[in-house]
Amino acid sequence: MSPARAMTLEEVESKPSKKPKRAIGKDEEIKLQKGTAVRYLLKAGELEGDHRRRATDPYWSLRVYRIKRVVVGRNPLQPVLYYLEGEPIKSTAHLIGRNPKRPFKYEELQVIEEPDKIEYPPDGFMRKYHPTGFIHYIQIANDNLTEAHQYAEKRGG
């Protein structure tokens, strides 16, 4: 059908221009089961609540979640979608992050074999950098500044 003819119709059934390179929907293999521990791929700026990806942002969520349900789209064909539980695994609950509500495809999930054996930075370190992930205080010192501080300390200032 020509594009000019399609524009005159109220409803047009669209067909993909190329066949998918992998099985999608009911023919797709369910690779992850309910209860599997996973991390998810973060969207740009998701950790800090905006839309920009920074060089210091992690690619994967810090928290580990379990898969709550697996949905197979049958008509029209859609990829298998994985929904995560509302709360993270207890050992990762103290880490920064938000609980995801959206579904994920297989490619957006990272399987964690033994979530209780993952080592994280100390809690104090995570809390110190919690709001932005950046260092909060930097002091640039040179000889003149150091001498001024020492003089002020001698004079009680």
Stockholm file with secondary structure:
# STOCKHOLM 1.0

chainA/1-157         MSPARAMTLEEVESKPSKKPKRAIGKDEEIKLQKGTAVRYLLKAGELEGDHRRRATDPYWSLRVYRIKRVVVGRNPLQPVLYYLEGEPIKSTAHLIGRNPKRPFKYEELQVIEEPDKIEYPPDGFMRKYHPTGFIHYIQIANDNLTEAHQYAEKRGG
#=GR chainA/1-157 SS CCHHHHHHSSCCCCCCSSCCSSCCGGGSCCCSCTTCEEEEBCCTTTTTTSSCCCTTSCSBCSSCEEEEEEECCTTTTCCCEEEECSSCCGGGTTSSCCCCCSCBCGGGEEECSCGGGCCCCCHHHHHHTTTTSSCSCCCCCCHHHHHHHHHHHHTTC
#=GC SS_cons         CCHHHHHHSSCCCCCCSSCCSSCCGGGSCCCSCTTCEEEEBCCTTTTTTSSCCCTTSCSBCSSCEEEEEEECCTTTTCCCEEEECSSCCGGGTTSSCCCCCSCBCGGGEEECSCGGGCCCCCHHHHHHTTTTSSCSCCCCCCHHHHHHHHHHHHTTC
//
